[in-house]
Amino acid sequence: MSDISPAALRGAVDLSSLRNRPAAPANPASAPDGDQTPVQGGLIVDVTDATFGQVLELSRTVPVVVDLWAEWCGPCKQLSPILEKVVTELSGRVVLAKVDVDANPQLAQSFRAQSIPMVVALIAGQPVPMFTGAVPEEQVRQVFDQLLQVAAQNGVTGSVDVTGEADAQGADEPQEAPLPPLHAEAFAAIERGDYAAAIAAYEKALAENPRDEDARAGLGQVRLLDRVQGLDLQEARAAAAAAPQDVQAQFAVADLDISGGHVEDAFGRLLDLFAALPSDQRAPVRERLVELFGLIGADDPRVTAARNRLSSLLF
């Protein structure tokens, strides 16, 4: 079992290929009450490669726990009832999305599911590792408590209404908690593609409250979005290969790697560049590495390894 921290929200796995897939109608025979979308089945829903984009959107207002399982998996059959029990007791604060990995190989590949059961959370469309294997109910509850704390720190505090009319229909629309004004301003700017305005809003939030870690994390993410906007991966890689010590060319590929979830590749590229440059030209590379370390999170083992190598190169 792994502890969940706000840092886990960044750089886990890349689900971008599933984000904008059109949702195919579910088979009415297998969906509760003939529902045609996964979010209408209640607190516990079955999702597929085709319908997973809806779950990603739902996770912007309520945390979603993804249970990757298979019919032949004995430990899965031990864990799934525990997950369902805990989710039900949370009364709409969490939704459980069940994924049959045999029937949905793209999802299994996207989550890098090397063994099952594997449990991953989604917060604001970002994957957060929880645990792999069957674990006791007490530990499941502990991880869920951590998940709710991290979700709250990232502004995901909505819930699914499971009372009254919603009990008959499955689930009501999740109620989204209001964001702080500058955070809401930044989110609105991101939605319309105005990254400069989002950066300005987060910077203002940090100026008002330097301890606003949500604003700091958001600022790092939107700066990355701004830098990779319009970049072509193949062109960037060609430019970097043609000029191994061109700092901006290497930065471009590293940013694209980070945005695609290839964290170790990005760190390795920048550390190799740092080692190859004269000492008086290294400062920008070190600053970019430190920025990306903050984006991924200090507790991530990939950051720890990269920091150690950077220290060895410095001293």
C-alpha positions, 0 to 999 in steps of 0.5 A: 500500500502506498501513502497518497500525497498531493504530489501524487497527483502529478506525473503518475500515468498518461491518460490523454489518449482516453480523455477525448474518446467518444463514449459508445452506448453501453449494452443495455443488457449489462447496464443497470436499468438500461443506463447508457452512460457509466455515471448513471449507474450509481456509486458503483459503475462499470466502465469501458475503454469507450466510456472512460472519458466520462469518468475522467470528467466526473472526477473533476467534481467527485473523486473516482476510484478505479478498480482494475480486475478480471474474472479469473483473479482470486484476489480481485474477488476478495478486494472488490466487496471491500471497495464497494462497502467502503464506497457505499458507506461514504454516501456519495463522496467517492464513486467506484469505477470497475474496469475488466482488464480482459475486456478493456486492454487499452485502459489496462495499458494506460494504467500500466497494470502489470498485476491485478487487482490494481486500484487507482484514484482519479482527481480532477482528471489526474491519476493517483496510485493507491495500491496493488493487490488485496489489502485488509479493509482497515488499510483500504479505509486509511487510503480512502481517508488520504484520498479524500484529503488530497481531493479536498486540497485540489478543490475536488469536494463534490458528491453524488446525491444518493438520497430521495429521487437519486436512489431510484434513478442511480445518482444525481448530478455531483455538487461542486464546491466553490473554488477560491476566486483566483483559482476559479479565475485560473480554471476559467482561463485554462478552459478557454485556452488562455494560459497567460491569464491562468498563470497571472491568476495563480501568481496573484494567489501565491503573492497573496498567500505564499503557502497556497500549495494548490496555487503553486501546483496549478502554476507549475502545471499551467506553465508546462501547458503553456510551454508545450502548446503548439509544439510538435514532438517529432520536430522537437526531437529532431531539433534536440538530436541535431543540437545536443547542447541547445538548452531550449531544444532540450527543454522542449523535448523534456516538457513534452516528455513530462506532459506525456508521462515520461518523467524519467526520460525528461529528467535523464535528458536534462541531467545529461545536458547539465553534465555536458554544459560548462559550469557557467551555463548550467544554471537555467538547466538546474532551475528547470529541473527544480521546477519539474521536481516540484511539478512531479512532487518531492516524494516521487522516487523518480524525483529522489533519484534525479535529485541525487544525480543532480547533487553528485553532478554539483559536488 
